[in-house]
Amino acid sequence: MTTDEFPHTIRGRIIELSKVLSAFAVILSAGGVIWGWFGPISEFFDRLDQLVEDVAQLQEDVARANGDDRVIRQPAGLSYIREPVRQGDPVVMILVASRTKLGASCRLTDWVPIFTDEQNIPTPGRRARSGPIARQIDRDLQTLRIEMVPPDELRPGRVSVYLTLTYSCPSPDGPAVVQDRTDALPYLLIERNDR
């Protein structure tokens, strides 16, 4: 038990001094916690939270720039249109593409070629072979030969074509329809001279 009298022995003085120092330590640590909660330590944690959000946004931006937010990845410069192409002839696209991590479990259900000539009006063409799509793109780069029929109203000259792709992708709510497209590929459409 303690009394109001200060102890006379060294051991007693050390015990009393440790009690006083312990009380100061509790008061200082409680004050430090309160100051930290509302002071510079709080600002540090706020900045840390902002940094985490910025890194997450940067990851999304990098994925978008690399094409990882798409179903397929088409490396630049590898795909082309087999030329020469004359009016009325089918157009053959050599497409080099692979699935992304996002599109690995998706299934291609439909595609439509979209042609644009010098009038700059996107016009749909059609597949050379109708019916269900049997072949799917793999995660590795693949070279595909795609034959399509352009619309009759295309004018001779520089034409570009891309494919709109419709996928069925699994999701927690059941299959989801996801739209994607290939890069536009230019070619020269030559006027047919039937003599």
Beta strands, then each sheet from edge to edge (+ up, - down):
strand 1: 72-73
strand 2: 80-81
strand 3: 85-86
strand 4: 91-99
strand 5: 107-116
strand 6: 123-124
strand 7: 126-127
strand 8: 142-149
strand 9: 157-169
strand 10: 176-181
strand 11: 185-190
sheet 1: 1+ 4- 2+
sheet 2: 1+ 4- 8+ 7-
sheet 3: 3+ 11+ 9- 5+ 6-
sheet 4: 3+ 11+ 9- 10+
end
